[in-house]
């Protein structure tokens, strides 16, 4: 019994030491040094430019929070405006223990005042169709499967999304019609990746006030 107590105590001390070391490393890291790398990887994956104007800020706790202001994602070259997406503030709250072992579990993703434009042109092309993605689809099947497998291991788990004061616009270039959706508040949560996603949306659709609640399939 005494040996078990010593082993158990040793495990607890080791775990606490790992957490303290992880917190110290995170606190000493200047995350702004990764801004250019993040932008480069996004452009490489999508063919579109990502701009991060604000500083990457990290709040340390049992659920560390990464926050950045002023994020912009470029529109298609033929688009009606330069930006497809602008976000006033973006934050991700993560679980600390999985993060120390290289796993990204996001308990909540927070978007403040995102402005998203989805549009098609007169040829029927959509601005959400990314040229790099379409090239990947035409790659050999074996390579595609390998890439999918390796990429899936890197994708974070997201259990909640919170959106405040969002503006979505859809422009149909063929019909010349425009649809507008304003979300004053949206909350989407799931207990885990296999649980149903519970939704709460309050806003307006083409100037008609809407309030929706319900659930959809699991995040996975």
Order of alpha helices (4+ residues) and beta strands (2+ residues): alpha-alpha-beta-beta-beta-beta-alpha-beta-alpha-alpha-beta-beta-beta-beta-beta
